[in-house]
Amino acid sequence: MHTPYLSQSQLSDRWHISPKTLERWRWLNQGLPYVKIGNRILYRVEDVEMFEAQNTQTVETSPPVNVPRKRRP
C-alpha cells in the first residue's frame, strides 16, 4: 500500500505559510508529525488532514446589531 506524503514545500504552499514556519514548529516540537528520511522531511497526508480537522475553528455569528449613527451637523 502506498502512503501519500507532502514535502515541506508542498505543505507550505497548501497552507500559504513560509517553509521556515514548518522548520520552526519542528524545532519547537510543535505542529504535526513528520517523517525524516535522510535529509528529507515528509508529512503524511493523513496526518495533515487530521491536523487541519483538529485545528478547524467555527465562528458563531450573531444577528446584526443596529448601532445609531452620529448625525453630522
mmCIF file of the N, C-alpha and C atoms, coordinates in Angstrom:
data_MODEL
# 
_entry.id   MODEL 
# 
loop_
_atom_site.group_PDB 
_atom_site.id 
_atom_site.type_symbol 
_atom_site.label_atom_id 
_atom_site.label_alt_id 
_atom_site.label_comp_id 
_atom_site.label_asym_id 
_atom_site.label_entity_id 
_atom_site.label_seq_id 
_atom_site.pdbx_PDB_ins_code 
_atom_site.Cartn_x 
_atom_site.Cartn_y 
_atom_site.Cartn_z 
_atom_site.occupancy 
_atom_site.B_iso_or_equiv 
_atom_site.pdbx_formal_charge 
_atom_site.auth_seq_id 
_atom_site.auth_comp_id 
_atom_site.auth_asym_id 
_atom_site.auth_atom_id 
_atom_site.pdbx_PDB_model_num 
ATOM 1   N N  . MET A 1 1  ? 0.849   -1.184 0.000  1.00 0.00 ? 1  MET A N  1 
ATOM 2   C CA . MET A 1 1  ? 0.000   0.000  0.000  1.00 0.00 ? 1  MET A CA 1 
ATOM 3   C C  . MET A 1 1  ? 0.892   1.244  0.000  1.00 0.00 ? 1  MET A C  1 
ATOM 4   N N  . HIS A 1 2  ? 0.518   2.225  -0.754 1.00 0.00 ? 2  HIS A N  1 
ATOM 5   C CA . HIS A 1 2  ? 1.285   3.463  -0.894 1.00 0.00 ? 2  HIS A CA 1 
ATOM 6   C C  . HIS A 1 2  ? 0.690   4.557  -0.014 1.00 0.00 ? 2  HIS A C  1 
ATOM 7   N N  . THR A 1 3  ? 1.509   5.117  0.867  1.00 0.00 ? 3  THR A N  1 
ATOM 8   C CA . THR A 1 3  ? 1.055   6.214  1.722  1.00 0.00 ? 3  THR A CA 1 
ATOM 9   C C  . THR A 1 3  ? 1.452   7.530  1.073  1.00 0.00 ? 3  THR A C  1 
ATOM 10  N N  . PRO A 1 4  ? 0.484   8.412  0.775  1.00 0.00 ? 4  PRO A N  1 
ATOM 11  C CA . PRO A 1 4  ? 0.833   9.691  0.152  1.00 0.00 ? 4  PRO A CA 1 
ATOM 12  C C  . PRO A 1 4  ? 1.489   10.646 1.156  1.00 0.00 ? 4  PRO A C  1 
ATOM 13  N N  . TYR A 1 5  ? 2.507   11.337 0.687  1.00 0.00 ? 5  TYR A N  1 
ATOM 14  C CA . TYR A 1 5  ? 3.246   12.291 1.507  1.00 0.00 ? 5  TYR A CA 1 
ATOM 15  C C  . TYR A 1 5  ? 3.286   13.653 0.830  1.00 0.00 ? 5  TYR A C  1 
ATOM 16  N N  . LEU A 1 6  ? 3.484   14.693 1.635  1.00 0.00 ? 6  LEU A N  1 
ATOM 17  C CA . LEU A 1 6  ? 3.736   16.039 1.133  1.00 0.00 ? 6  LEU A CA 1 
ATOM 18  C C  . LEU A 1 6  ? 5.115   16.465 1.599  1.00 0.00 ? 6  LEU A C  1 
ATOM 19  N N  . SER A 1 7  ? 5.838   17.150 0.744  1.00 0.00 ? 7  SER A N  1 
ATOM 20  C CA . SER A 1 7  ? 7.118   17.714 1.147  1.00 0.00 ? 7  SER A CA 1 
ATOM 21  C C  . SER A 1 7  ? 6.859   18.990 1.946  1.00 0.00 ? 7  SER A C  1 
ATOM 22  N N  . GLN A 1 8  ? 7.900   19.504 2.558  1.00 0.00 ? 8  GLN A N  1 
ATOM 23  C CA . GLN A 1 8  ? 7.768   20.768 3.302  1.00 0.00 ? 8  GLN A CA 1 
ATOM 24  C C  . GLN A 1 8  ? 7.281   21.877 2.369  1.00 0.00 ? 8  GLN A C  1 
ATOM 25  N N  . SER A 1 9  ? 7.820   21.905 1.177  1.00 0.00 ? 9  SER A N  1 
ATOM 26  C CA . SER A 1 9  ? 7.422   22.932 0.203  1.00 0.00 ? 9  SER A CA 1 
ATOM 27  C C  . SER A 1 9  ? 5.946   22.793 -0.183 1.00 0.00 ? 9  SER A C  1 
ATOM 28  N N  . GLN A 1 10 ? 5.513   21.569 -0.429 1.00 0.00 ? 10 GLN A N  1 
ATOM 29  C CA . GLN A 1 10 ? 4.110   21.341 -0.801 1.00 0.00 ? 10 GLN A CA 1 
ATOM 30  C C  . GLN A 1 10 ? 3.167   21.726 0.330  1.00 0.00 ? 10 GLN A C  1 
ATOM 31  N N  . LEU A 1 11 ? 3.536   21.381 1.565  1.00 0.00 ? 11 LEU A N  1 
ATOM 32  C CA . LEU A 1 11 ? 2.680   21.719 2.699  1.00 0.00 ? 11 LEU A CA 1 
ATOM 33  C C  . LEU A 1 11 ? 2.646   23.228 2.935  1.00 0.00 ? 11 LEU A C  1 
ATOM 34  N N  . SER A 1 12 ? 3.789   23.885 2.804  1.00 0.00 ? 12 SER A N  1 
ATOM 35  C CA . SER A 1 12 ? 3.794   25.341 2.988  1.00 0.00 ? 12 SER A CA 1 
ATOM 36  C C  . SER A 1 12 ? 2.957   26.022 1.909  1.00 0.00 ? 12 SER A C  1 
ATOM 37  N N  . ASP A 1 13 ? 2.971   25.483 0.687  1.00 0.00 ? 13 ASP A N  1 
ATOM 38  C CA . ASP A 1 13 ? 2.110   26.025 -0.378 1.00 0.00 ? 13 ASP A CA 1 
ATOM 39  C C  . ASP A 1 13 ? 0.637   25.774 -0.056 1.00 0.00 ? 13 ASP A C  1 
ATOM 40  N N  . ARG A 1 14 ? 0.321   24.603 0.436  1.00 0.00 ? 14 ARG A N  1 
ATOM 41  C CA . ARG A 1 14 ? -1.066  24.248 0.768  1.00 0.00 ? 14 ARG A CA 1 
ATOM 42  C C  . ARG A 1 14 ? -1.626  25.187 1.824  1.00 0.00 ? 14 ARG A C  1 
ATOM 43  N N  . TRP A 1 15 ? -0.808  25.510 2.827  1.00 0.00 ? 15 TRP A N  1 
ATOM 44  C CA . TRP A 1 15 ? -1.267  26.342 3.942  1.00 0.00 ? 15 TRP A CA 1 
ATOM 45  C C  . TRP A 1 15 ? -0.914  27.813 3.775  1.00 0.00 ? 15 TRP A C  1 
ATOM 46  N N  . HIS A 1 16 ? -0.234  28.178 2.717  1.00 0.00 ? 16 HIS A N  1 
ATOM 47  C CA . HIS A 1 16 ? 0.166   29.569 2.467  1.00 0.00 ? 16 HIS A CA 1 
ATOM 48  C C  . HIS A 1 16 ? 0.991   30.127 3.636  1.00 0.00 ? 16 HIS A C  1 
ATOM 49  N N  . ILE A 1 17 ? 1.951   29.315 4.076  1.00 0.00 ? 17 ILE A N  1 
ATOM 50  C CA . ILE A 1 17 ? 2.867   29.754 5.124  1.00 0.00 ? 17 ILE A CA 1 
ATOM 51  C C  . ILE A 1 17 ? 4.292   29.539 4.642  1.00 0.00 ? 17 ILE A C  1 
ATOM 52  N N  . SER A 1 18 ? 5.222   30.143 5.311  1.00 0.00 ? 18 SER A N  1 
ATOM 53  C CA . SER A 1 18 ? 6.628   30.002 4.958  1.00 0.00 ? 18 SER A CA 1 
ATOM 54  C C  . SER A 1 18 ? 7.142   28.612 5.349  1.00 0.00 ? 18 SER A C  1 
ATOM 55  N N  . PRO A 1 19 ? 8.012   28.024 4.530  1.00 0.00 ? 19 PRO A N  1 
ATOM 56  C CA . PRO A 1 19 ? 8.651   26.772 4.933  1.00 0.00 ? 19 PRO A CA 1 
ATOM 57  C C  . PRO A 1 19 ? 9.403   26.929 6.261  1.00 0.00 ? 19 PRO A C  1 
ATOM 58  N N  . LYS A 1 20 ? 9.903   28.129 6.528  1.00 0.00 ? 20 LYS A N  1 
ATOM 59  C CA . LYS A 1 20 ? 10.604  28.392 7.791  1.00 0.00 ? 20 LYS A CA 1 
ATOM 60  C C  . LYS A 1 20 ? 9.679   28.207 8.994  1.00 0.00 ? 20 LYS A C  1 
ATOM 61  N N  . THR A 1 21 ? 8.387   28.474 8.819  1.00 0.00 ? 21 THR A N  1 
ATOM 62  C CA . THR A 1 21 ? 7.423   28.261 9.903  1.00 0.00 ? 21 THR A CA 1 
ATOM 63  C C  . THR A 1 21 ? 7.374   26.777 10.257 1.00 0.00 ? 21 THR A C  1 
ATOM 64  N N  . LEU A 1 22 ? 7.325   25.919 9.246  1.00 0.00 ? 22 LEU A N  1 
ATOM 65  C CA . LEU A 1 22 ? 7.317   24.479 9.493  1.00 0.00 ? 22 LEU A CA 1 
ATOM 66  C C  . LEU A 1 22 ? 8.618   24.039 10.164 1.00 0.00 ? 22 LEU A C  1 
ATOM 67  N N  . GLU A 1 23 ? 9.735   24.615 9.735  1.00 0.00 ? 23 GLU A N  1 
ATOM 68  C CA . GLU A 1 23 ? 11.023  24.299 10.353 1.00 0.00 ? 23 GLU A CA 1 
ATOM 69  C C  . GLU A 1 23 ? 11.025  24.702 11.823 1.00 0.00 ? 23 GLU A C  1 
ATOM 70  N N  . ARG A 1 24 ? 10.492  25.881 12.116 1.00 0.00 ? 24 ARG A N  1 
ATOM 71  C CA . ARG A 1 24 ? 10.437  26.363 13.499 1.00 0.00 ? 24 ARG A CA 1 
ATOM 72  C C  . ARG A 1 24 ? 9.543   25.461 14.349 1.00 0.00 ? 24 ARG A C  1 
ATOM 73  N N  . TRP A 1 25 ? 8.392   25.059 13.797 1.00 0.00 ? 25 TRP A N  1 
ATOM 74  C CA . TRP A 1 25 ? 7.498   24.165 14.534 1.00 0.00 ? 25 TRP A CA 1 
ATOM 75  C C  . TRP A 1 25 ? 8.205   22.853 14.872 1.00 0.00 ? 25 TRP A C  1 
ATOM 76  N N  . ARG A 1 26 ? 8.976   22.314 13.911 1.00 0.00 ? 26 ARG A N  1 
ATOM 77  C CA . ARG A 1 26 ? 9.703   21.070 14.187 1.00 0.00 ? 26 ARG A CA 1 
ATOM 78  C C  . ARG A 1 26 ? 10.730  21.305 15.286 1.00 0.00 ? 26 ARG A C  1 
ATOM 79  N N  . TRP A 1 27 ? 11.445  22.393 15.223 1.00 0.00 ? 27 TRP A N  1 
ATOM 80  C CA . TRP A 1 27 ? 12.477  22.723 16.205 1.00 0.00 ? 27 TRP A CA 1 
ATOM 81  C C  . TRP A 1 27 ? 11.874  22.869 17.601 1.00 0.00 ? 27 TRP A C  1 
ATOM 82  N N  . LEU A 1 28 ? 10.647  23.428 17.669 1.00 0.00 ? 28 LEU A N  1 
ATOM 83  C CA . LEU A 1 28 ? 9.957   23.632 18.940 1.00 0.00 ? 28 LEU A CA 1 
ATOM 84  C C  . LEU A 1 28 ? 9.096   22.426 19.357 1.00 0.00 ? 28 LEU A C  1 
ATOM 85  N N  . ASN A 1 29 ? 9.139   21.359 18.557 1.00 0.00 ? 29 ASN A N  1 
ATOM 86  C CA . ASN A 1 29 ? 8.275   20.182 18.791 1.00 0.00 ? 29 ASN A CA 1 
ATOM 87  C C  . ASN A 1 29 ? 6.803   20.567 18.820 1.00 0.00 ? 29 ASN A C  1 
ATOM 88  N N  . GLN A 1 30 ? 6.409   21.435 17.913 1.00 0.00 ? 30 GLN A N  1 
ATOM 89  C CA . GLN A 1 30 ? 5.012   21.848 17.765 1.00 0.00 ? 30 GLN A CA 1 
ATOM 90  C C  . GLN A 1 30 ? 4.524   21.387 16.398 1.00 0.00 ? 30 GLN A C  1 
ATOM 91  N N  . GLY A 1 31 ? 3.264   21.610 16.150 1.00 0.00 ? 31 GLY A N  1 
ATOM 92  C CA . GLY A 1 31 ? 2.724   21.287 14.836 1.00 0.00 ? 31 GLY A CA 1 
ATOM 93  C C  . GLY A 1 31 ? 2.396   19.817 14.707 1.00 0.00 ? 31 GLY A C  1 
ATOM 94  N N  . LEU A 1 32 ? 2.633   19.275 13.525 1.00 0.00 ? 32 LEU A N  1 
ATOM 95  C CA . LEU A 1 32 ? 2.195   17.930 13.242 1.00 0.00 ? 32 LEU A CA 1 
ATOM 96  C C  . LEU A 1 32 ? 3.367   16.969 13.088 1.00 0.00 ? 32 LEU A C  1 
ATOM 97  N N  . PRO A 1 33 ? 3.099   15.664 13.151 1.00 0.00 ? 33 PRO A N  1 
ATOM 98  C CA . PRO A 1 33 ? 4.167   14.676 12.996 1.00 0.00 ? 33 PRO A CA 1 
ATOM 99  C C  . PRO A 1 33 ? 4.772   14.733 11.594 1.00 0.00 ? 33 PRO A C  1 
ATOM 100 N N  . TYR A 1 34 ? 6.028   14.342 11.499 1.00 0.00 ? 34 TYR A N  1 
ATOM 101 C CA . TYR A 1 34 ? 6.703   14.307 10.206 1.00 0.00 ? 34 TYR A CA 1 
ATOM 102 C C  . TYR A 1 34 ? 7.595   13.080 10.146 1.00 0.00 ? 34 TYR A C  1 
ATOM 103 N N  . VAL A 1 35 ? 8.010   12.750 8.938  1.00 0.00 ? 35 VAL A N  1 
ATOM 104 C CA . VAL A 1 35 ? 8.913   11.633 8.702  1.00 0.00 ? 35 VAL A CA 1 
ATOM 105 C C  . VAL A 1 35 ? 10.205  12.222 8.160  1.00 0.00 ? 35 VAL A C  1 
ATOM 106 N N  . LYS A 1 36 ? 11.321  11.797 8.730  1.00 0.00 ? 36 LYS A N  1 
ATOM 107 C CA . LYS A 1 36 ? 12.615  12.258 8.233  1.00 0.00 ? 36 LYS A CA 1 
ATOM 108 C C  . LYS A 1 36 ? 13.337  11.055 7.634  1.00 0.00 ? 36 LYS A C  1 
ATOM 109 N N  . ILE A 1 37 ? 13.603  11.138 6.344  1.00 0.00 ? 37 ILE A N  1 
ATOM 110 C CA . ILE A 1 37 ? 14.334  10.091 5.639  1.00 0.00 ? 37 ILE A CA 1 
ATOM 111 C C  . ILE A 1 37 ? 15.575  10.750 5.056  1.00 0.00 ? 37 ILE A C  1 
ATOM 112 N N  . GLY A 1 38 ? 16.726  10.432 5.625  1.00 0.00 ? 38 GLY A N  1 
ATOM 113 C CA . GLY A 1 38 ? 17.953  11.126 5.245  1.00 0.00 ? 38 GLY A CA 1 
ATOM 114 C C  . GLY A 1 38 ? 17.813  12.579 5.656  1.00 0.00 ? 38 GLY A C  1 
ATOM 115 N N  . ASN A 1 39 ? 17.942  13.466 4.694  1.00 0.00 ? 39 ASN A N  1 
ATOM 116 C CA . ASN A 1 39 ? 17.743  14.890 5.000  1.00 0.00 ? 39 ASN A CA 1 
ATOM 117 C C  . ASN A 1 39 ? 16.412  15.411 4.461  1.00 0.00 ? 39 ASN A C  1 
ATOM 118 N N  . ARG A 1 40 ? 15.539  14.496 4.053  1.00 0.00 ? 40 ARG A N  1 
ATOM 119 C CA . ARG A 1 40 ? 14.211  14.886 3.547  1.00 0.00 ? 40 ARG A CA 1 
ATOM 120 C C  . ARG A 1 40 ? 13.191  14.857 4.673  1.00 0.00 ? 40 ARG A C  1 
ATOM 121 N N  . ILE A 1 41 ? 12.349  15.873 4.708  1.00 0.00 ? 41 ILE A N  1 
ATOM 122 C CA . ILE A 1 41 ? 11.239  15.954 5.660  1.00 0.00 ? 41 ILE A CA 1 
ATOM 123 C C  . ILE A 1 41 ? 9.957   15.739 4.873  1.00 0.00 ? 41 ILE A C  1 
ATOM 124 N N  . LEU A 1 42 ? 9.143   14.796 5.329  1.00 0.00 ? 42 LEU A N  1 
ATOM 125 C CA . LEU A 1 42 ? 7.878   14.498 4.665  1.00 0.00 ? 42 LEU A CA 1 
ATOM 126 C C  . LEU A 1 42 ? 6.758   14.474 5.688  1.00 0.00 ? 42 LEU A C  1 
ATOM 127 N N  . TYR A 1 43 ? 5.568   14.858 5.222  1.00 0.00 ? 43 TYR A N  1 
ATOM 128 C CA . TYR A 1 43 ? 4.367   14.863 6.057  1.00 0.00 ? 43 TYR A CA 1 
ATOM 129 C C  . TYR A 1 43 ? 3.348   13.929 5.417  1.00 0.00 ? 43 TYR A C  1 
ATOM 130 N N  . ARG A 1 44 ? 2.823   12.988 6.205  1.00 0.00 ? 44 ARG A N  1 
ATOM 131 C CA . ARG A 1 44 ? 1.783   12.106 5.674  1.00 0.00 ? 44 ARG A CA 1 
ATOM 132 C C  . ARG A 1 44 ? 0.510   12.917 5.460  1.00 0.00 ? 44 ARG A C  1 
ATOM 133 N N  . VAL A 1 45 ? -0.115  12.760 4.315  1.00 0.00 ? 45 VAL A N  1 
ATOM 134 C CA . VAL A 1 45 ? -1.352  13.482 4.002  1.00 0.00 ? 45 VAL A CA 1 
ATOM 135 C C  . VAL A 1 45 ? -2.405  13.194 5.069  1.00 0.00 ? 45 VAL A C  1 
ATOM 136 N N  . GLU A 1 46 ? -2.457  11.964 5.548  1.00 0.00 ? 46 GLU A N  1 
ATOM 137 C CA . GLU A 1 46 ? -3.412  11.586 6.597  1.00 0.00 ? 46 GLU A CA 1 
ATOM 138 C C  . GLU A 1 46 ? -3.194  12.434 7.859  1.00 0.00 ? 46 GLU A C  1 
ATOM 139 N N  . ASP A 1 47 ? -1.931  12.649 8.253  1.00 0.00 ? 47 ASP A N  1 
ATOM 140 C CA . ASP A 1 47 ? -1.634  13.472 9.428  1.00 0.00 ? 47 ASP A CA 1 
ATOM 141 C C  . ASP A 1 47 ? -1.981  14.931 9.189  1.00 0.00 ? 47 ASP A C  1 
ATOM 142 N N  . VAL A 1 48 ? -1.728  15.405 7.964  1.00 0.00 ? 48 VAL A N  1 
ATOM 143 C CA . VAL A 1 48 ? -2.043  16.795 7.611  1.00 0.00 ? 48 VAL A CA 1 
ATOM 144 C C  . VAL A 1 48 ? -3.543  17.034 7.720  1.00 0.00 ? 48 VAL A C  1 
ATOM 145 N N  . GLU A 1 49 ? -4.330  16.121 7.147  1.00 0.00 ? 49 GLU A N  1 
ATOM 146 C CA . GLU A 1 49 ? -5.786  16.276 7.183  1.00 0.00 ? 49 GLU A CA 1 
ATOM 147 C C  . GLU A 1 49 ? -6.324  16.186 8.610  1.00 0.00 ? 49 GLU A C  1 
ATOM 148 N N  . MET A 1 50 ? -5.741  15.312 9.434  1.00 0.00 ? 50 MET A N  1 
ATOM 149 C CA . MET A 1 50 ? -6.165  15.200 10.830 1.00 0.00 ? 50 MET A CA 1 
ATOM 150 C C  . MET A 1 50 ? -5.818  16.486 11.589 1.00 0.00 ? 50 MET A C  1 
ATOM 151 N N  . PHE A 1 51 ? -4.636  17.030 11.348 1.00 0.00 ? 51 PHE A N  1 
ATOM 152 C CA . PHE A 1 51 ? -4.218  18.271 11.988 1.00 0.00 ? 51 PHE A CA 1 
ATOM 153 C C  . PHE A 1 51 ? -5.155  19.414 11.596 1.00 0.00 ? 51 PHE A C  1 
ATOM 154 N N  . GLU A 1 52 ? -5.513  19.465 10.314 1.00 0.00 ? 52 GLU A N  1 
ATOM 155 C CA . GLU A 1 52 ? -6.439  20.501 9.845  1.00 0.00 ? 52 GLU A CA 1 
ATOM 156 C C  . GLU A 1 52 ? -7.800  20.357 10.528 1.00 0.00 ? 52 GLU A C  1 
ATOM 157 N N  . ALA A 1 53 ? -8.291  19.127 10.638 1.00 0.00 ? 53 ALA A N  1 
ATOM 158 C CA . ALA A 1 53 ? -9.599  18.899 11.264 1.00 0.00 ? 53 ALA A CA 1 
ATOM 159 C C  . ALA A 1 53 ? -9.571  19.278 12.743 1.00 0.00 ? 53 ALA A C  1 
ATOM 160 N N  . GLN A 1 54 ? -8.487  18.936 13.437 1.00 0.00 ? 54 GLN A N  1 
ATOM 161 C CA . GLN A 1 54 ? -8.381  19.239 14.863 1.00 0.00 ? 54 GLN A CA 1 
ATOM 162 C C  . GLN A 1 54 ? -8.214  20.729 15.125 1.00 0.00 ? 54 GLN A C  1 
ATOM 163 N N  . ASN A 1 55 ? -7.742  21.464 14.137 1.00 0.00 ? 55 ASN A N  1 
ATOM 164 C CA . ASN A 1 55 ? -7.491  22.890 14.327 1.00 0.00 ? 55 ASN A CA 1 
ATOM 165 C C  . ASN A 1 55 ? -8.481  23.771 13.581 1.00 0.00 ? 55 ASN A C  1 
ATOM 166 N N  . THR A 1 56 ? -9.583  23.183 13.138 1.00 0.00 ? 56 THR A N  1 
ATOM 167 C CA . THR A 1 56 ? -10.626 23.949 12.470 1.00 0.00 ? 56 THR A CA 1 
ATOM 168 C C  . THR A 1 56 ? -11.446 24.678 13.523 1.00 0.00 ? 56 THR A C  1 
ATOM 169 N N  . GLN A 1 57 ? -11.579 25.963 13.360 1.00 0.00 ? 57 GLN A N  1 
ATOM 170 C CA . GLN A 1 57 ? -12.328 26.796 14.291 1.00 0.00 ? 57 GLN A CA 1 
ATOM 171 C C  . GLN A 1 57 ? -13.667 27.165 13.663 1.00 0.00 ? 57 GLN A C  1 
ATOM 172 N N  . THR A 1 58 ? -14.699 27.128 14.461 1.00 0.00 ? 58 THR A N  1 
ATOM 173 C CA . THR A 1 58 ? -16.001 27.568 13.969 1.00 0.00 ? 58 THR A CA 1 
ATOM 174 C C  . THR A 1 58 ? -16.315 28.922 14.584 1.00 0.00 ? 58 THR A C  1 
ATOM 175 N N  . VAL A 1 59 ? -16.987 29.714 13.816 1.00 0.00 ? 59 VAL A N  1 
ATOM 176 C CA . VAL A 1 59 ? -17.348 31.054 14.273 1.00 0.00 ? 59 VAL A CA 1 
ATOM 177 C C  . VAL A 1 59 ? -18.867 31.123 14.346 1.00 0.00 ? 59 VAL A C  1 
ATOM 178 N N  . GLU A 1 60 ? -19.335 31.462 15.518 1.00 0.00 ? 60 GLU A N  1 
ATOM 179 C CA . GLU A 1 60 ? -20.777 31.628 15.674 1.00 0.00 ? 60 GLU A CA 1 
ATOM 180 C C  . GLU A 1 60 ? -21.111 33.073 15.338 1.00 0.00 ? 60 GLU A C  1 
ATOM 181 N N  . THR A 1 61 ? -22.070 33.235 14.489 1.00 0.00 ? 61 THR A N  1 
ATOM 182 C CA . THR A 1 61 ? -22.467 34.585 14.114 1.00 0.00 ? 61 THR A CA 1 
ATOM 183 C C  . THR A 1 61 ? -23.705 34.977 14.884 1.00 0.00 ? 61 THR A C  1 
ATOM 184 N N  . SER A 1 62 ? -23.781 36.227 15.198 1.00 0.00 ? 62 SER A N  1 
ATOM 185 C CA . SER A 1 62 ? -24.964 36.736 15.878 1.00 0.00 ? 62 SER A CA 1 
ATOM 186 C C  . SER A 1 62 ? -25.665 37.698 14.929 1.00 0.00 ? 62 SER A C  1 
ATOM 187 N N  . PRO A 1 63 ? -26.928 37.938 15.165 1.00 0.00 ? 63 PRO A N  1 
ATOM 188 C CA . PRO A 1 63 ? -27.642 38.855 14.281 1.00 0.00 ? 63 PRO A CA 1 
ATOM 189 C C  . PRO A 1 63 ? -27.022 40.247 14.354 1.00 0.00 ? 63 PRO A C  1 
ATOM 190 N N  . PRO A 1 64 ? -27.089 40.977 13.267 1.00 0.00 ? 64 PRO A N  1 
ATOM 191 C CA . PRO A 1 64 ? -26.522 42.327 13.276 1.00 0.00 ? 64 PRO A CA 1 
ATOM 192 C C  . PRO A 1 64 ? -27.199 43.212 14.316 1.00 0.00 ? 64 PRO A C  1 
ATOM 193 N N  . VAL A 1 65 ? -26.422 44.070 14.879 1.00 0.00 ? 65 VAL A N  1 
ATOM 194 C CA . VAL A 1 65 ? -26.923 44.994 15.897 1.00 0.00 ? 65 VAL A CA 1 
ATOM 195 C C  . VAL A 1 65 ? -27.067 46.360 15.243 1.00 0.00 ? 65 VAL A C  1 
ATOM 196 N N  . ASN A 1 66 ? -28.213 46.990 15.458 1.00 0.00 ? 66 ASN A N  1 
ATOM 197 C CA . ASN A 1 66 ? -28.403 48.340 14.937 1.00 0.00 ? 66 ASN A CA 1 
ATOM 198 C C  . ASN A 1 66 ? -27.693 49.333 15.845 1.00 0.00 ? 66 ASN A C  1 
ATOM 199 N N  . VAL A 1 67 ? -26.685 49.958 15.313 1.00 0.00 ? 67 VAL A N  1 
ATOM 200 C CA . VAL A 1 67 ? -25.942 50.958 16.076 1.00 0.00 ? 67 VAL A CA 1 
ATOM 201 C C  . VAL A 1 67 ? -26.348 52.316 15.529 1.00 0.00 ? 67 VAL A C  1 
ATOM 202 N N  . PRO A 1 68 ? -26.820 53.185 16.416 1.00 0.00 ? 68 PRO A N  1 
ATOM 203 C CA . PRO A 1 68 ? -27.225 54.511 15.921 1.00 0.00 ? 68 PRO A CA 1 
ATOM 204 C C  . PRO A 1 68 ? -26.031 55.245 15.333 1.00 0.00 ? 68 PRO A C  1 
ATOM 205 N N  . ARG A 1 69 ? -26.249 55.879 14.207 1.00 0.00 ? 69 ARG A N  1 
ATOM 206 C CA . ARG A 1 69 ? -25.194 56.646 13.565 1.00 0.00 ? 69 ARG A CA 1 
ATOM 207 C C  . ARG A 1 69 ? -25.200 58.069 14.091 1.00 0.00 ? 69 ARG A C  1 
ATOM 208 N N  . LYS A 1 70 ? -24.008 58.622 14.170 1.00 0.00 ? 70 LYS A N  1 
ATOM 209 C CA . LYS A 1 70 ? -23.910 60.025 14.603 1.00 0.00 ? 70 LYS A CA 1 
ATOM 210 C C  . LYS A 1 70 ? -24.374 60.908 13.462 1.00 0.00 ? 70 LYS A C  1 
ATOM 211 N N  . ARG A 1 71 ? -25.112 61.910 13.838 1.00 0.00 ? 71 ARG A N  1 
ATOM 212 C CA . ARG A 1 71 ? -25.577 62.849 12.826 1.00 0.00 ? 71 ARG A CA 1 
ATOM 213 C C  . ARG A 1 71 ? -24.508 63.920 12.619 1.00 0.00 ? 71 ARG A C  1 
ATOM 214 N N  . ARG A 1 72 ? -24.355 64.277 11.393 1.00 0.00 ? 72 ARG A N  1 
ATOM 215 C CA . ARG A 1 72 ? -23.409 65.347 11.090 1.00 0.00 ? 72 ARG A CA 1 
ATOM 216 C C  . ARG A 1 72 ? -24.100 66.699 11.239 1.00 0.00 ? 72 ARG A C  1 
ATOM 217 N N  . PRO A 1 73 ? -23.384 67.668 11.763 1.00 0.00 ? 73 PRO A N  1 
ATOM 218 C CA . PRO A 1 73 ? -24.009 68.987 11.918 1.00 0.00 ? 73 PRO A CA 1 
ATOM 219 C C  . PRO A 1 73 ? -24.256 69.672 10.608 1.00 0.00 ? 73 PRO A C  1 
# 
